[in-house]
């Protein structure tokens, strides 16, 4: 559920909604940093099963 909420910032209407309702939009730099963080957590979780099997 958390990934879904975080990924909404990449959906153009959601960014427009933030700009209209809250008066700000999320910059490209923040989106890139968030992308890297999401990918790190996703890849880390996928390796977790392999690590448990080796024990």
Secondary structure, 3 states (H helix, E strand, C coil): CHHHHHHHHHCHHHHHHHHHHHCCCCCHHHHHHHHHHHHHHHHHHHHHHHHHHHC
